[in-house]
Amino acid sequence: MISCQGLTKSFGDFRAVSGASFHIRSGSICALLGPNGAGKSTVVKILTGLLSPTSGTAKVCGIQIGDPELKRIAGVLPESLALFDALTIEEHLELTGAIYKIRRADVRSRTDQLLRVLRLEHGRHTFIHQCSYGMKKKTALAMALLPNPRALFLDEPFEGLDPITAETIRVQLRAIAQRGVTVLLTSHILSLVDRVADKVLVINRGNVVLDADMGDLSKTLEEHYFEIVELASAEDLEWLDSAAS
């Protein structure tokens, strides 16, 4: 479960998040949507303890943000991935196990299963600098899952992935939620959000402008999004004329 009440974050005179309040039930997947610069990543960083809020409160699985225990129960897939070029895929998982002080036997068994489920077995000894972007993203996801988190925070988990890799991650997220893990993800890919999320939050200019269960939406997700955020615009670039070249 994730709950926020009046969450606000300011950077000088700029207010990145303004009084955000929402609740995400345990074992569900919530998509946090919005245009670039809307405040999505700021919310995720506050909930994972990377930023302190200017005001407001939040709890993740009953743990107050700012409590060091939060880092032990939350798995995070950062947009930057935060991987090391000189380590292999398998070595990243071994390092994660050591940081969380997980028994070596458990690290080995969890690593084998995660690599199999995420279709990384063939690349377990591949150095990260030799990996494709999809392999890197799945490695970072495996690292987030290895400590058996109670909550999972994913910043753009589908961005830049081929259809098979994106579908692999989507299927695994549904399975993870069914086991009681609470998932909060950000994304710009509305078609995938429509197939993976139980709940949607839309934030725009720091304000939550939509908070709804997917089954309660009266229109398609895309229709709601463009209606409350901004309609797509097109302008005729008359100078783009193949006959003139």
C-alpha positions as CSV (number, residue, x, y, z in Angstrom):
1,M,0.0,0.0,0.0
2,I,1.2,3.5,-0.8
3,S,-0.5,6.6,0.6
4,C,0.2,10.3,0.2
5,Q,-1.4,13.3,1.8
6,G,-0.7,16.9,0.7
7,L,2.7,16.0,-0.8
8,T,4.5,19.1,-2.0
9,K,8.0,19.7,-3.3
10,S,9.5,23.0,-4.2
11,F,12.8,23.9,-5.7
12,G,13.3,27.6,-4.8
13,D,10.3,29.4,-6.4
14,F,9.4,26.4,-8.6
15,R,6.8,24.0,-7.2
16,A,7.4,20.6,-8.8
17,V,4.6,18.8,-6.9
18,S,1.7,20.6,-5.4
19,G,-0.4,19.0,-2.6
20,A,-0.6,15.5,-4.1
21,S,-2.9,13.1,-2.3
22,F,-3.6,9.6,-3.4
23,H,-3.9,5.9,-2.2
24,I,-2.7,2.8,-4.0
25,R,-3.9,-0.5,-2.6
26,S,-1.6,-3.4,-1.9
27,G,-1.1,-5.9,-4.7
28,S,-2.1,-3.5,-7.5
29,I,-0.3,-1.7,-10.3
30,C,-0.7,2.1,-10.5
31,A,0.5,4.1,-13.5
32,L,1.6,7.7,-12.9
33,L,1.2,9.6,-16.1
34,G,1.9,13.1,-17.3
35,P,3.9,15.2,-19.8
36,N,7.6,15.8,-19.4
37,G,8.3,18.0,-16.4
38,A,4.9,17.3,-14.8
39,G,6.4,16.1,-11.6
40,K,6.2,12.3,-12.0
41,S,9.9,11.6,-11.3
42,T,9.8,13.9,-8.3
43,V,7.0,12.0,-6.8
44,V,8.8,8.7,-7.3
45,K,12.0,10.1,-5.8
46,I,10.1,11.3,-2.7
47,L,8.4,8.0,-2.2
48,T,11.8,6.1,-2.5
49,G,13.6,8.4,-0.1
50,L,15.8,10.2,-2.7
51,L,14.1,13.5,-2.0
52,S,12.5,15.0,1.1
53,P,9.1,16.7,0.6
54,T,8.7,20.4,1.3
55,S,5.5,19.5,3.1
56,G,3.0,16.7,3.3
57,T,3.3,13.0,4.4
58,A,3.5,9.7,2.7
59,K,3.8,6.0,3.7
60,V,4.9,3.0,1.7
61,C,3.6,-0.3,3.2
62,G,3.1,1.4,6.5
63,I,6.6,2.9,6.6
64,Q,7.0,6.7,6.7
65,I,9.1,8.1,4.0
66,G,12.5,9.1,5.4
67,D,12.7,6.0,7.5
68,P,15.8,4.0,6.5
69,E,13.7,0.8,6.6
70,L,12.0,2.0,3.4
71,K,15.1,1.2,1.4
72,R,14.9,-2.4,2.5
73,I,11.3,-3.0,1.4
74,A,11.2,-1.0,-1.8
75,G,12.6,-2.1,-5.2
76,V,13.5,0.7,-7.6
77,L,14.0,0.7,-11.3
78,P,15.5,4.2,-12.0
79,E,15.2,5.8,-15.4
80,S,19.1,6.1,-15.5
81,L,19.3,2.3,-14.7
82,A,22.5,3.0,-12.6
83,L,24.5,0.0,-13.9
84,F,28.2,-0.6,-14.0
85,D,29.9,-1.2,-17.4
86,A,32.7,-3.4,-15.9
87,L,30.3,-5.9,-14.3
88,T,28.4,-8.7,-15.9
89,I,24.6,-9.2,-15.6
90,E,25.1,-11.9,-13.1
91,E,27.6,-9.9,-11.1
92,H,25.1,-7.1,-10.8
93,L,22.7,-9.5,-9.0
94,E,25.5,-10.9,-6.8
95,L,26.3,-7.3,-5.8
96,T,22.6,-6.6,-5.0
97,G,22.5,-9.7,-2.8
98,A,25.6,-8.6,-0.9
99,I,24.2,-5.1,-0.3
100,Y,21.0,-6.6,1.1
101,K,22.9,-9.3,3.0
102,I,21.0,-12.1,1.4
103,R,22.4,-15.6,1.9
104,R,24.5,-16.7,-1.1
105,A,22.5,-19.8,-1.7
106,D,19.3,-17.7,-1.9
107,V,21.1,-15.2,-4.2
108,R,22.1,-18.0,-6.6
109,S,18.6,-19.5,-6.7
110,R,16.9,-16.2,-7.1
111,T,19.4,-15.1,-9.8
112,D,18.8,-18.3,-11.8
113,Q,15.1,-17.8,-11.7
114,L,15.1,-14.1,-12.5
115,L,17.5,-14.6,-15.4
116,R,15.2,-17.4,-16.8
117,V,12.0,-15.5,-16.3
118,L,13.4,-12.3,-17.9
119,R,15.1,-14.3,-20.7
120,L,18.6,-13.2,-19.7
121,E,20.1,-16.7,-19.2
122,H,22.1,-16.5,-22.4
123,G,23.7,-13.2,-21.4
124,R,24.4,-13.8,-17.7
125,H,28.2,-13.5,-18.3
126,T,27.9,-10.5,-20.6
127,F,29.4,-7.2,-19.5
128,I,26.9,-4.4,-19.3
129,H,28.7,-2.3,-21.8
130,Q,28.1,-5.1,-24.3
131,C,24.4,-5.4,-23.6
132,S,21.5,-4.0,-25.6
133,Y,19.3,-1.4,-23.9
134,G,16.6,-4.0,-23.4
135,M,19.0,-6.4,-21.6
136,K,20.2,-3.5,-19.4
137,K,16.6,-2.6,-18.4
138,K,15.8,-6.2,-17.6
139,T,19.0,-6.4,-15.5
140,A,18.0,-3.4,-13.5
141,L,14.5,-4.9,-13.0
142,A,16.0,-8.1,-11.8
143,M,18.1,-6.2,-9.3
144,A,15.0,-4.4,-8.0
145,L,13.2,-7.8,-7.6
146,L,16.0,-9.9,-6.1
147,P,15.6,-8.6,-2.5
148,N,11.9,-9.5,-2.5
149,P,10.4,-6.0,-2.2
150,R,7.0,-5.2,-0.8
151,A,6.7,-2.2,-3.1
152,L,8.2,-1.7,-6.6
153,F,8.8,1.7,-8.2
154,L,9.5,1.7,-11.9
155,D,10.5,4.9,-13.8
156,E,9.7,4.4,-17.5
157,P,10.0,0.5,-17.5
158,F,8.8,0.2,-21.2
159,E,10.7,3.1,-22.8
160,G,13.0,2.1,-25.6
161,L,12.1,-1.6,-25.6
162,D,11.3,-3.9,-28.4
163,P,7.7,-5.4,-28.3
164,I,8.8,-8.8,-27.0
165,T,10.9,-7.3,-24.2
166,A,8.1,-4.9,-23.2
167,E,5.5,-7.7,-23.2
168,T,7.8,-9.9,-21.1
169,I,8.1,-7.1,-18.5
170,R,4.3,-6.5,-18.6
171,V,3.5,-10.1,-18.0
172,Q,5.9,-10.3,-15.1
173,L,4.5,-7.1,-13.5
174,R,1.0,-8.6,-13.5
175,A,2.4,-11.8,-11.9
176,I,4.3,-9.7,-9.3
177,A,1.2,-7.8,-8.3
178,Q,-0.8,-11.0,-7.9
179,R,1.7,-12.0,-5.3
180,G,0.8,-8.9,-3.2
181,V,3.6,-6.5,-4.3
182,T,2.4,-2.9,-4.8
183,V,3.7,-1.4,-8.1
184,L,3.9,2.3,-9.1
185,L,5.3,3.0,-12.5
186,T,5.6,6.0,-14.8
187,S,5.2,5.7,-18.5
188,H,4.4,7.6,-21.7
189,I,3.2,4.5,-23.5
190,L,-0.5,4.7,-23.0
191,S,-1.3,1.5,-24.9
192,L,0.8,-0.6,-22.5
193,V,-0.5,1.2,-19.5
194,D,-4.0,0.3,-20.6
195,R,-3.0,-3.4,-20.5
196,V,-1.0,-3.5,-17.3
197,A,-2.4,-1.0,-14.8
198,D,-5.3,-1.3,-12.3
199,K,-5.3,2.4,-11.4
200,V,-4.1,5.6,-13.1
201,L,-2.9,8.8,-11.7
202,V,-2.3,11.8,-14.1
203,I,-0.2,14.6,-12.9
204,N,0.2,17.9,-14.8
205,R,2.2,20.9,-13.6
206,G,2.6,19.3,-10.2
207,N,-1.1,18.7,-9.6
208,V,-2.9,15.4,-9.7
209,V,-5.7,15.9,-12.3
210,L,-7.0,12.4,-12.5
211,D,-7.1,9.6,-9.9
212,A,-9.2,6.6,-11.0
213,D,-9.4,2.8,-11.3
214,M,-9.0,1.7,-14.9
215,G,-12.3,0.0,-14.8
216,D,-14.1,3.2,-13.8
217,L,-12.9,5.3,-16.8
218,S,-15.8,6.4,-18.9
219,K,-13.6,6.9,-22.0
220,T,-10.4,5.3,-23.3
221,L,-7.2,6.2,-21.4
222,E,-5.9,8.1,-24.3
223,E,-9.2,10.2,-24.6
224,H,-9.0,11.1,-20.9
225,Y,-5.3,11.9,-21.1
226,F,-5.5,14.3,-24.0
227,E,-8.6,15.9,-22.6
228,I,-7.2,16.8,-19.2
229,V,-3.5,17.3,-20.2
230,E,-3.4,18.8,-23.7
231,L,-4.7,18.0,-27.1
232,A,-2.2,17.0,-29.7
233,S,-1.7,19.7,-32.3
234,A,-0.6,19.7,-35.9
235,E,0.5,22.5,-38.1
236,D,0.9,22.3,-41.8
237,L,4.6,22.8,-42.7
238,E,3.9,24.0,-46.2
239,W,7.6,24.2,-47.0
240,L,7.9,20.4,-46.8
241,D,7.0,19.7,-50.4
242,S,8.8,16.9,-52.3
243,A,7.8,18.6,-55.6
244,A,9.9,21.6,-54.7
245,S,13.1,19.7,-54.3
